[in-house]
Amino acid sequence: MRRFLVLLVVAAAVSCGGDASTRADVPVSGTYTLRSVNGTQLPFIVAQNDSLKFEILSDAFTLADDRSWTESGSSRTTLNGQVSNDPIARSGTYVLGNGNKITLIASSGDFSDGTIGGGTLTVINEAVVAVYQK
């Protein structure tokens, strides 16, 4: 369940913001660090009930010129008072579309749509919006 929640949050974090001048031939390489999820600063609480709390502590995407990306970060799970910290690590490729559109395709086959430009990467997945800054 923890992995699913991380994937959901990460997928949601890449789709809002940027400028309309980004095209498939415009370089967007660099490291984009997660600044907010649904307008909330980190740590972001993904799920919480009486016995469980799952949080994203940090996350970043590094986009390369060869259209590959890596993701790294950390999450924290508190289950019945026991705390564990876990790494977030994924990789894949990306495709730039018209305007400022980007699609991140994970090696697992999952994908996220978003926008990129002006030093901002926004990922939107269902009701989650994650904003990353260069």
C-alpha positions in Angstrom: 0.0 0.0 0.0 2.9 2.4 0.8 4.4 2.0 -2.7 1.0 2.7 -4.3 0.5 5.8 -2.2 4.0 7.0 -3.2 3.4 6.4 -6.8 0.1 8.3 -6.6 1.7 11.3 -5.0 4.6 11.3 -7.3 2.4 11.0 -10.4 0.3 13.8 -9.2 3.2 16.2 -8.8 4.3 17.0 -12.4 1.4 18.7 -14.2 0.8 22.3 -13.4 2.9 25.4 -14.2 5.5 26.5 -16.6 5.5 28.5 -19.7 3.8 27.8 -23.0 7.0 28.1 -25.0 8.3 24.7 -24.0 8.4 22.4 -27.1 9.8 18.9 -27.7 13.1 20.4 -28.9 13.6 22.7 -25.9 15.9 21.3 -23.2 14.4 20.8 -19.8 17.2 18.9 -18.2 18.0 19.5 -14.5 16.8 18.6 -11.0 13.4 19.6 -9.9 12.7 19.5 -6.2 9.3 19.0 -4.7 8.0 22.2 -3.1 4.3 21.5 -2.5 1.6 19.0 -2.9 -2.0 20.3 -3.2 -0.6 23.7 -2.1 0.8 22.2 1.2 4.4 22.4 2.1 6.4 19.3 3.0 6.1 17.0 4.8 2.9 16.1 3.0 0.5 13.7 4.8 -0.7 11.2 2.1 -2.8 9.1 4.5 -3.6 9.2 8.2 -6.0 7.3 10.6 -5.8 6.2 14.2 -3.0 3.7 13.6 -1.3 4.8 10.4 0.3 8.0 9.1 2.1 8.1 5.7 4.1 11.2 4.7 6.3 12.3 1.9 9.4 14.0 3.4 11.2 14.9 0.2 11.2 14.1 -3.5 13.0 15.2 -6.7 13.1 14.4 -10.4 16.3 14.7 -12.4 15.6 15.0 -16.1 18.4 14.2 -18.5 19.0 15.5 -22.1 18.5 11.9 -23.4 14.9 12.0 -22.2 15.5 9.8 -19.2 14.6 10.7 -15.6 15.4 9.5 -12.1 13.4 10.2 -9.0 14.7 10.2 -5.4 13.3 11.1 -2.1 12.1 9.8 1.2 8.9 8.9 2.9 8.0 8.1 6.5 5.4 5.6 7.8 4.2 5.6 11.3 2.2 2.4 12.1 0.9 1.9 15.6 3.7 4.2 17.0 6.5 2.5 15.1 8.3 4.8 12.6 10.1 3.7 9.5 11.7 5.9 6.9 11.9 4.6 3.3 13.5 5.8 0.1 11.6 6.8 -3.0 13.5 5.7 -6.1 12.2 5.3 -9.6 13.4 5.9 -13.1 12.0 6.1 -16.6 11.7 8.2 -19.8 9.8 11.3 -20.6 8.1 12.7 -23.7 7.6 16.4 -24.4 4.4 17.4 -26.2 3.0 20.5 -27.7 3.3 23.7 -25.6 4.5 22.8 -22.1 3.1 19.2 -21.9 5.3 16.4 -20.5 4.6 12.7 -19.9 6.8 10.8 -17.4 6.8 7.1 -18.1 8.2 4.9 -15.3 10.1 1.8 -16.0 7.2 -0.1 -14.3 4.9 1.2 -17.0 3.1 3.7 -14.9 2.9 7.2 -16.3 2.1 10.7 -15.3 1.1 13.7 -17.4 2.1 17.2 -16.4 3.5 20.5 -17.5 7.1 21.9 -17.5 8.6 25.3 -18.2 10.1 28.3 -16.5 11.9 26.1 -14.0 8.7 24.4 -12.8 7.6 20.8 -13.2 4.0 20.1 -12.1 2.6 16.6 -12.0 -1.2 16.0 -11.7 -2.7 12.7 -11.0 -6.4 12.5 -10.2 -6.8 15.0 -7.3 -3.1 15.4 -6.4 -1.0 18.3 -7.7 2.7 18.3 -7.0 4.9 21.3 -7.8 8.6 20.9 -8.3 11.1 23.7 -8.8 14.6 23.8 -10.4 
